[in-house]
Amino acid sequence: QVQLVESGGGLVQAGDSLRLSCAASELTFCMYAMGWFRQAPGTEREFVAAISWSGVRTDYADSVNSRFNISRDNAKNTVYLQMNRLKPEDTAVYYCARTRGPFSGTIATVTGYDYWGQGTQVTVSS
């Protein structure tokens, strides 16, 4: 059973930065693309960013492109989401997820992932 544990969320002001981390329990972490999604109250879970298994390719939602950066450290079984110039509309629970199959590129759909973390709350005040 794969476990994903997010950390790094919190309450910040608009314009601040946060870095989220997602630690994976599996030894085959390096074989899988990873993604970050978010969900605000009353909305569907939406794609934020993804990174390929090798870390060479990344993909971002238009709403966060140029502000957020996804990266991974396969030696630490960890994927990161650096969030800069945060806005109130970035307020949500942020989830990391692992793709269904190994050695895939970036995937921007919820159905492309089979393991999810428990989420970490990010609140941005204006």
DRENNU-667495 format. One record per residue (C-alpha): residue in three letters; x, y, z. Coordinates in Angstrom, 2 decimals. Example, Ala and Ser with C-alpha at 12.3 -4.5 7.8 and 13.67 -1.06 7.14 Angstrom:
2
ALA	12.30	-4.50	7.80
SER	13.67	-1.06	7.14
This chain:
126
GLN	0.00	0.00	0.00
VAL	1.42	3.34	-1.06
GLN	1.21	6.19	1.42
LEU	1.57	9.84	0.49
VAL	1.91	12.43	3.24
GLU	1.66	16.14	2.47
SER	3.03	18.90	4.67
GLY	3.81	22.59	4.51
GLY	0.36	24.13	4.33
GLY	-0.71	27.07	6.42
LEU	-2.19	30.54	6.63
VAL	-0.36	33.26	4.70
GLN	-1.04	36.68	3.27
ALA	-1.46	37.48	-0.39
GLY	1.92	37.77	-2.08
ASP	3.63	35.35	0.31
SER	5.21	32.01	-0.58
LEU	4.81	28.45	0.69
ARG	6.48	25.18	-0.14
LEU	4.46	22.00	0.07
SER	6.12	18.62	0.40
CYS	4.76	15.16	-0.31
ALA	6.66	12.17	1.04
ALA	5.99	8.75	-0.47
SER	6.42	5.46	1.33
GLU	7.20	3.29	-1.68
LEU	10.66	2.41	-2.90
THR	9.52	2.63	-6.54
PHE	8.62	6.33	-6.20
CYS	11.18	7.25	-8.86
MET	9.26	5.22	-11.47
TYR	6.03	7.25	-11.26
ALA	4.91	10.68	-12.39
MET	3.39	12.76	-9.61
GLY	0.83	15.50	-9.47
TRP	-0.59	18.19	-7.24
PHE	-4.30	18.98	-7.17
ARG	-6.41	21.30	-5.05
GLN	-10.00	21.52	-3.93
ALA	-11.81	24.51	-2.53
PRO	-15.13	24.13	-0.65
GLY	-18.01	23.46	-3.00
THR	-15.79	22.89	-6.02
GLU	-14.37	19.90	-7.83
ARG	-10.78	18.82	-7.37
GLU	-8.65	20.59	-9.96
PHE	-5.24	20.05	-11.47
VAL	-2.41	22.29	-10.30
ALA	0.89	20.80	-11.50
ALA	2.51	17.54	-12.53
ILE	6.01	16.20	-13.01
SER	7.14	13.20	-15.04
TRP	8.84	10.22	-13.45
SER	12.26	11.50	-14.52
GLY	11.56	15.08	-13.50
VAL	12.40	16.30	-17.00
ARG	8.86	17.31	-17.94
THR	6.50	19.49	-15.92
ASP	3.01	20.80	-16.57
TYR	0.96	23.53	-14.88
ALA	-2.57	24.83	-14.78
ASP	-2.85	28.21	-16.44
SER	-3.93	29.78	-13.15
VAL	-0.62	28.95	-11.45
ASN	1.83	28.96	-14.35
SER	4.82	31.27	-13.67
ARG	3.95	31.38	-9.93
PHE	4.22	27.72	-8.88
ASN	7.06	25.28	-9.43
ILE	6.91	21.50	-9.05
SER	10.04	19.47	-8.43
ARG	11.06	16.10	-7.07
ASP	13.90	14.50	-5.19
ASN	13.87	10.81	-5.98
ALA	16.58	10.10	-3.41
LYS	14.19	11.36	-0.72
ASN	10.99	9.96	-2.26
THR	9.56	13.46	-2.12
VAL	7.80	15.81	-4.50
TYR	7.54	19.54	-3.82
LEU	5.30	22.40	-4.83
GLN	6.85	25.84	-4.45
MET	4.07	28.41	-4.45
ASN	5.00	32.06	-4.96
ARG	2.94	35.27	-5.16
LEU	-0.01	33.52	-3.57
LYS	-3.48	34.87	-4.13
PRO	-6.69	34.46	-2.10
GLU	-8.08	32.32	-4.92
ASP	-5.29	29.80	-4.26
THR	-7.01	28.94	-0.96
ALA	-7.83	25.21	-0.99
VAL	-6.85	21.81	0.32
TYR	-3.85	20.65	-1.69
TYR	-3.36	16.97	-2.51
CYS	-0.46	15.11	-4.02
ALA	-1.09	11.99	-6.07
ARG	0.74	9.20	-7.88
THR	-0.06	8.16	-11.44
ARG	-1.59	4.75	-12.13
GLY	1.20	3.41	-14.28
PRO	4.98	3.76	-14.14
PHE	7.16	5.74	-16.54
SER	4.40	8.04	-17.71
GLY	4.57	11.67	-18.67
THR	2.62	14.40	-16.92
ILE	-1.11	13.82	-16.45
ALA	-3.61	16.58	-15.72
THR	-6.74	14.57	-14.95
VAL	-7.89	13.19	-11.60
THR	-8.62	9.80	-13.14
GLY	-4.98	9.39	-14.10
TYR	-3.98	8.94	-10.46
ASP	-4.65	6.07	-8.11
TYR	-2.99	7.02	-4.81
TRP	-3.72	10.26	-2.96
GLY	-2.47	11.94	0.15
GLN	-4.73	13.22	2.90
GLY	-4.31	16.84	1.86
THR	-2.89	19.97	3.44
GLN	-4.81	23.23	3.87
VAL	-3.52	26.40	2.28
THR	-5.29	29.62	3.21
VAL	-4.34	32.93	1.65
SER	-5.75	36.07	3.21
SER	-6.17	39.30	1.30
